[in-house]
């Protein structure tokens, strides 16, 4: 059986990066012959099989022909006479159109190795424009390899722009947009994904809520970078430094959506943007089917990030209510994730990239003290309904008050 390693495994091996999964293309076989060899079929739209021992994916060599709009508008041709070069020709980028034989011979008909060496993301053929998902994929590869200096080829960028103007990306379905966004968020430089989409004009079509932030001014004394879109990208870069969690990165991405609709006569100020952005967040999340746990953290970060920044100014009662609204006393608490997102926002400003965020420890200590209270007396007191909640709240306020005194005394002794 003629098999060749293809795609990401070859690309990353040539870049001296870890190879996490391996995909194979098979020549001169049929679905029937694959089944006789013990392979298990898994492909719905085209013939893909799992190896009986390694469970790696083996796809029959195939060609594709555009039959309709969108990324599903293709007919698949897979017969034993399809060559390796024909199969590689249908792929998106030259760096993904390299194959390797079992003996280690590299087959590179479209100069992918040269583009790897020159750090270029270049489309293989004009057929690139037939699949709107490829716009998202190129942007995602920009996010993956930005730290290595990869750039999108000029001709590929022009082709992406033509796809946007021609309306091809309008056929992207929500599930695919979210899937690509998720993958971009877990890449090393997620901000590069959005810059690439903006450069080709796709950001305004796919994520108009994010695109609307660019060009919106902020007060220079708090935001030396001024532009809200740039601040959002700087914050996203800081989130990527602080955590690998995509939930935190998504929350940071959307935390300032309300600033896009601040009254123009009040700019560069954005009073109340923490609340005005909530419906915009819901609109975005509904449209691309964002999972609920992402939404919940994002809403909390949007609503309360400015309060967290002012933690040292908050009264114990206000801090107690903030912790309650954040769900800090539940087993499912995401308080640490919330604080990491707030820290990314605080660092996502010109010149503050390495600034400490002591508010996080301050709030965590307060939450720890409030969670340690003994409520047994309240439960035995005969109080009912809202009275119980009010009594527990008073205990938490007292615990936080005492904790804040201890923190201040400790800081005074250290100084």
C-alpha positions as CSV (number, residue, x, y, z in Angstrom):
1,X,0.0,0.0,0.0
2,X,1.4,3.4,-1.0
3,X,1.2,5.8,1.9
4,X,2.6,9.2,2.5
5,X,2.7,11.4,5.6
6,X,1.1,14.7,4.8
7,X,0.0,18.0,6.2
8,X,0.9,19.3,9.6
9,X,3.1,16.4,10.6
10,X,5.5,17.1,7.8
11,X,5.3,20.8,8.1
12,X,6.1,20.8,11.9
13,X,8.8,18.2,11.5
14,X,10.6,20.4,9.0
15,X,10.2,23.4,11.4
16,X,11.7,21.2,14.2
17,X,8.5,21.6,16.2
18,X,6.7,18.8,18.1
19,X,4.4,16.6,16.0
20,X,1.2,15.9,17.9
21,X,-0.7,13.9,15.3
22,X,0.0,12.3,12.0
23,X,-2.2,12.1,8.9
24,X,-1.6,9.9,5.8
25,X,-2.7,9.9,2.2
26,X,-3.1,6.6,0.4
27,X,-2.6,6.0,-3.3
28,X,-4.1,3.4,-5.7
29,X,-6.6,2.0,-3.2
30,X,-10.4,1.9,-2.9
31,X,-12.8,2.0,0.1
32,X,-13.3,-1.7,-0.4
33,X,-9.6,-2.6,-0.4
34,X,-9.1,-0.5,2.8
35,X,-11.9,-2.3,4.6
36,X,-10.3,-5.7,3.6
37,X,-7.1,-4.5,5.2
38,X,-8.9,-3.9,8.5
39,X,-9.1,-0.1,8.3
40,X,-12.2,1.4,10.0
41,X,-14.2,4.1,8.0
42,X,-14.8,7.4,9.7
43,X,-15.2,10.0,6.9
44,X,-18.7,11.2,6.1
45,X,-17.9,13.6,3.2
46,X,-14.8,11.8,1.8
47,X,-13.1,8.4,2.3
48,X,-11.1,8.6,5.6
49,X,-10.1,5.5,7.6
50,X,-8.5,4.7,10.9
51,X,-5.5,2.4,11.0
52,X,-6.4,-0.9,12.8
53,X,-3.5,-0.6,15.2
54,X,-2.3,3.0,15.5
55,X,-5.8,4.6,14.9
56,X,-4.1,7.3,12.8
57,X,-6.1,8.7,9.9
58,X,-5.5,7.5,6.4
59,X,-7.4,9.3,3.6
60,X,-7.6,8.1,0.0
61,X,-6.0,10.5,-2.4
62,X,-8.7,12.8,-3.8
63,X,-9.5,15.8,-5.9
64,X,-12.3,18.4,-5.3
65,X,-14.5,20.4,-7.6
66,X,-16.5,23.4,-6.6
67,X,-20.3,22.8,-7.1
68,X,-21.9,25.5,-5.0
69,X,-21.2,28.4,-2.5
70,X,-19.7,27.9,0.9
71,X,-17.3,25.3,2.3
72,X,-19.6,22.4,1.7
73,X,-20.2,23.1,-2.0
74,X,-17.7,20.5,-3.3
75,X,-17.9,17.2,-5.1
76,X,-15.2,14.7,-4.1
77,X,-13.4,12.5,-6.7
78,X,-11.4,9.7,-5.1
79,X,-10.3,6.8,-7.4
80,X,-7.1,4.8,-7.6
81,X,-5.8,6.9,-10.4
82,X,-5.6,10.2,-8.4
83,X,-1.9,11.1,-8.0
84,X,-0.1,12.4,-4.9
85,X,0.5,15.8,-6.7
86,X,-3.2,16.1,-7.5
87,X,-4.1,15.4,-3.9
88,X,-1.6,18.0,-2.6
89,X,-2.8,20.6,-5.1
90,X,-6.2,20.8,-3.4
91,X,-4.7,21.8,-0.1
92,X,-4.8,25.4,1.3
93,X,-1.2,26.5,1.8
94,X,2.1,25.4,0.2
95,X,3.5,24.6,3.7
96,X,0.7,22.1,4.1
97,X,1.2,20.6,0.7
98,X,4.4,18.7,1.4
99,X,4.4,14.9,1.7
100,X,7.0,12.4,3.0
101,X,7.3,8.8,2.1
102,X,7.9,6.0,4.6
103,X,11.6,6.1,3.6
104,X,11.8,9.8,4.5
105,X,11.8,11.1,1.0
106,X,10.2,14.6,0.8
107,X,7.8,15.3,-2.0
108,X,7.3,19.1,-2.5
109,X,5.7,19.9,-5.8
110,X,4.5,23.4,-4.8
111,X,7.7,24.8,-3.1
112,X,6.4,24.5,0.4
113,X,9.9,24.0,1.8
114,X,11.0,27.3,0.4
115,X,8.0,29.1,1.9
116,X,8.8,27.4,5.3
117,X,12.4,28.8,5.1
118,X,11.2,32.2,4.0
119,X,8.4,32.2,6.6
120,X,5.6,32.8,4.0
121,X,1.9,31.7,4.2
122,X,1.1,31.2,0.5
123,X,-1.9,29.5,-1.2
124,X,-1.3,26.5,-3.4
125,X,-3.6,27.4,-6.2
126,X,-6.5,29.7,-7.2
127,X,-8.9,27.0,-5.9
128,X,-8.0,28.4,-2.5
129,X,-10.8,31.0,-3.1
130,X,-13.5,28.4,-3.4
131,X,-13.5,27.6,0.4
132,X,-14.3,30.5,2.8
133,X,-13.0,28.5,5.8
134,X,-9.5,29.0,4.4
135,X,-9.6,32.7,5.2
136,X,-10.0,31.7,8.9
137,X,-7.4,29.0,8.6
138,X,-4.7,31.3,7.2
139,X,-5.5,33.8,10.0
140,X,-5.1,30.9,12.5
141,X,-1.8,29.8,11.0
142,X,-0.7,33.5,11.3
143,X,-1.5,33.2,15.0
144,X,0.3,29.9,15.3
145,X,3.5,31.0,13.7
146,X,3.7,34.7,14.3
147,X,6.5,34.2,16.8
148,X,8.6,32.6,14.1
149,X,8.1,35.6,11.8
150,X,5.6,34.1,9.3
151,X,3.8,36.6,7.1
152,X,0.9,36.2,4.6
153,X,2.0,36.4,1.0
154,X,0.8,39.5,-0.8
155,X,-0.9,37.5,-3.5
156,X,-2.7,35.3,-0.9
157,X,-3.8,38.4,1.0
158,X,-5.2,39.9,-2.2
159,X,-7.1,36.7,-2.9
160,X,-8.5,36.7,0.7
161,X,-9.6,40.3,0.1
162,X,-11.3,39.3,-3.1
163,X,-13.1,36.5,-1.3
164,X,-14.4,39.0,1.2
165,X,-15.6,41.5,-1.4
166,X,-17.2,38.7,-3.5
167,X,-19.2,37.5,-0.5
168,X,-17.8,34.0,-0.3
169,X,-17.1,34.3,3.5
170,X,-20.8,35.2,4.0
171,X,-21.5,31.4,3.7
172,X,-19.5,30.5,6.8
173,X,-21.7,28.7,9.3
174,X,-21.7,29.6,13.0
175,X,-20.3,26.3,14.2
176,X,-17.3,26.5,11.9
177,X,-16.6,30.1,12.9
178,X,-16.6,29.2,16.6
179,X,-14.4,26.1,15.9
180,X,-11.8,28.2,14.1
181,X,-12.0,31.0,16.8
182,X,-11.5,28.4,19.5
183,X,-8.4,27.0,17.7
184,X,-7.1,30.6,17.2
185,X,-7.5,31.4,20.9
186,X,-5.3,28.5,22.0
187,X,-2.5,29.4,19.6
188,X,0.6,31.1,20.8
189,X,-0.2,34.6,19.4
190,X,-4.0,34.8,19.1
191,X,-4.0,38.5,18.4
192,X,-2.4,37.8,15.0
193,X,-5.6,35.9,14.0
194,X,-7.6,39.1,14.3
195,X,-5.0,41.4,12.7
196,X,-4.9,39.0,9.7
197,X,-8.7,39.0,9.4
198,X,-8.8,42.8,9.7
199,X,-6.1,43.2,7.0
200,X,-8.2,41.3,4.5
201,X,-11.5,42.9,5.5
202,X,-13.0,39.7,7.0
203,X,-13.0,41.0,10.6
204,X,-15.9,43.4,9.9
205,X,-17.9,40.6,8.3
206,X,-17.2,37.8,10.7
207,X,-16.6,39.6,14.0
208,X,-18.1,43.1,13.5
209,X,-18.2,43.7,17.3
210,X,-14.4,43.3,17.5
211,X,-13.8,45.3,14.3
212,X,-15.9,48.2,15.7
213,X,-13.4,48.8,18.5
214,X,-10.6,49.9,16.2
215,X,-10.4,53.7,15.9
216,X,-12.3,54.3,19.2
217,X,-10.2,56.5,21.4
218,X,-9.6,56.2,25.2
219,X,-8.1,58.6,27.7
220,X,-4.4,58.8,27.1
221,X,-3.5,58.9,30.8
222,X,-5.0,55.4,31.3
223,X,-4.4,54.1,27.8
224,X,-1.2,55.3,26.2
225,X,-2.1,53.2,23.1
226,X,-5.3,55.2,22.9
227,X,-7.1,53.0,20.3
228,X,-9.5,50.5,21.9
229,X,-8.9,47.9,19.3
230,X,-5.2,48.0,19.8
231,X,-5.8,47.8,23.6
232,X,-8.0,44.7,23.1
233,X,-5.2,43.0,21.1
234,X,-2.5,44.0,23.7
235,X,-4.8,42.6,26.4
236,X,-5.3,39.4,24.5
237,X,-1.5,39.0,24.1
238,X,-1.2,39.5,27.9
239,X,-3.9,36.9,28.4
240,X,-1.9,34.4,26.3
241,X,1.1,35.1,28.5
242,X,-0.8,34.6,31.7
243,X,-2.9,31.5,30.9
244,X,-3.5,28.8,28.3
245,X,-7.2,28.7,29.0
246,X,-9.3,29.8,26.0
247,X,-12.1,30.8,28.3
248,X,-9.9,33.5,29.8
249,X,-8.6,34.6,26.4
250,X,-12.2,34.9,25.0
251,X,-13.3,37.0,28.1
252,X,-10.4,39.4,27.5
253,X,-11.2,39.6,23.8
254,X,-14.7,40.8,24.5
255,X,-14.3,42.7,27.7
256,X,-14.5,46.2,26.2
257,X,-17.2,45.7,23.5
258,X,-19.3,48.4,25.1
259,X,-16.8,51.1,24.2
260,X,-17.7,50.8,20.5
261,X,-21.1,52.4,21.2
262,X,-20.0,55.1,23.7
263,X,-21.6,58.5,22.8
264,X,-19.3,60.3,20.4
265,X,-19.7,63.6,22.3
266,X,-18.3,61.9,25.4
267,X,-15.2,60.4,23.8
268,X,-12.6,59.5,24.8
269,X,-14.5,58.6,28.0
270,X,-16.7,55.4,28.2
271,X,-19.0,55.8,31.1
272,X,-21.0,52.6,31.8
273,X,-19.4,50.6,29.1
274,X,-19.3,47.6,31.5
275,X,-23.1,47.4,31.2
276,X,-23.7,48.7,27.6
277,X,-21.5,45.9,26.3
278,X,-23.5,43.1,27.7
279,X,-26.2,43.0,24.9
280,X,-23.4,43.2,22.3
281,X,-21.7,40.2,23.9
282,X,-24.9,38.3,23.9
283,X,-25.4,39.1,20.2
284,X,-21.9,37.8,19.4
285,X,-22.2,34.7,21.5
286,X,-25.6,33.8,20.1
287,X,-24.5,34.3,16.5
288,X,-21.4,32.0,16.6
289,X,-22.8,29.6,19.3
290,X,-20.3,30.4,22.1
291,X,-20.6,27.7,24.9
292,X,-22.3,28.8,28.1
293,X,-19.3,28.6,30.4
294,X,-17.4,31.0,28.1
295,X,-20.3,33.4,28.1
296,X,-20.6,33.3,31.9
297,X,-16.9,34.2,32.5
298,X,-16.9,36.8,29.7
299,X,-20.0,38.5,31.2
300,X,-18.5,38.7,34.6
301,X,-15.2,40.1,33.3
302,X,-17.0,42.7,31.2
303,X,-19.3,43.7,34.1
304,X,-16.8,43.9,36.9
305,X,-13.3,44.3,35.6
306,X,-13.2,48.0,36.5
307,X,-14.3,47.2,40.0
308,X,-11.5,44.7,40.3
309,X,-9.0,47.4,39.2
310,X,-10.3,49.6,42.1
311,X,-10.2,46.8,44.7
312,X,-8.2,48.8,47.2
313,X,-10.8,51.6,47.1
314,X,-13.8,49.3,47.8
315,X,-15.6,49.1,51.1
316,X,-15.9,45.7,52.7
317,X,-19.6,45.6,51.9
318,X,-19.0,46.4,48.2
319,X,-16.2,43.8,48.0
320,X,-18.4,41.2,49.6
321,X,-21.2,41.9,47.1
322,X,-18.7,41.7,44.2
323,X,-17.5,38.3,45.4
324,X,-21.1,37.1,45.7
325,X,-21.9,38.3,42.2
326,X,-18.8,36.6,40.9
327,X,-19.9,33.3,42.4
328,X,-16.7,33.2,44.5
329,X,-18.4,31.1,47.3
330,X,-19.6,28.3,45.0
331,X,-17.8,25.1,44.3
332,X,-17.7,26.1,40.6
333,X,-16.0,29.4,41.4
334,X,-14.0,30.9,38.5
335,X,-12.7,33.8,40.6
336,X,-9.0,33.0,39.7
337,X,-9.9,33.0,36.0
338,X,-11.7,36.3,36.4
339,X,-8.7,37.9,38.1
340,X,-6.3,36.6,35.4
341,X,-8.5,38.3,32.8
342,X,-8.5,41.5,34.8
343,X,-4.8,41.4,35.1
344,X,-4.5,40.9,31.3
345,X,-6.6,44.0,30.8
346,X,-4.5,46.0,33.2
347,X,-1.3,44.9,31.5
348,X,-2.7,45.5,28.0
349,X,-1.7,49.1,27.8
350,X,1.4,50.8,26.5
351,X,4.2,50.4,28.9
352,X,2.4,48.3,31.5
353,X,3.2,44.8,30.1
354,X,5.2,43.7,33.2
355,X,3.4,45.7,35.9
356,X,2.3,43.7,38.9
357,X,-1.4,43.3,39.7
358,X,-1.7,43.2,43.5
359,X,-5.5,43.5,43.3
360,X,-5.7,39.8,42.6
361,X,-4.0,38.7,45.8
362,X,-6.0,41.3,47.7
363,X,-9.3,40.0,46.4
364,X,-8.3,36.3,46.8
365,X,-7.4,36.9,50.4
366,X,-10.7,38.6,51.0
367,X,-12.6,35.8,49.4
368,X,-10.7,33.2,51.4
369,X,-11.6,35.0,54.7
370,X,-15.3,35.4,53.7
371,X,-15.6,31.7,52.7
372,X,-14.2,30.6,56.0
373,X,-17.0,32.0,58.2
374,X,-19.0,29.7,60.4
375,X,-22.6,29.9,59.4
376,X,-23.9,27.2,61.8
377,X,-25.1,29.8,64.3
378,X,-27.2,31.5,61.5
379,X,-28.8,28.3,60.5
380,X,-29.8,27.5,64.0
381,X,-31.0,31.0,64.8
382,X,-34.5,30.6,63.5
383,X,-34.1,33.1,60.7
384,X,-35.9,32.4,57.5
385,X,-35.6,33.2,53.8
386,X,-33.8,36.4,52.9
387,X,-33.0,36.9,56.6
388,X,-30.5,34.0,56.4
389,X,-28.8,35.5,53.4
390,X,-28.6,38.9,55.0
391,X,-27.1,37.4,58.2
392,X,-24.5,35.5,56.2
393,X,-23.7,38.6,54.3
394,X,-23.0,40.5,57.5
395,X,-20.7,37.7,58.7
396,X,-18.8,37.9,55.4
397,X,-18.5,41.7,55.6
398,X,-17.1,41.4,59.1
399,X,-14.6,38.7,58.0
400,X,-13.4,40.7,55.1
401,X,-13.1,43.9,57.3
402,X,-10.8,42.0,59.7
403,X,-8.9,40.4,56.8
404,X,-8.3,43.8,55.2
405,X,-7.0,45.2,58.5
406,X,-4.6,42.3,58.7
407,X,-3.4,42.8,55.1
408,X,-2.8,46.5,55.7
409,X,-0.9,45.8,59.0
410,X,1.2,43.2,57.3
411,X,2.0,45.6,54.4
412,X,2.9,48.4,56.9
413,X,5.3,46.1,58.8
414,X,7.0,45.1,55.6
415,X,7.5,48.6,54.6
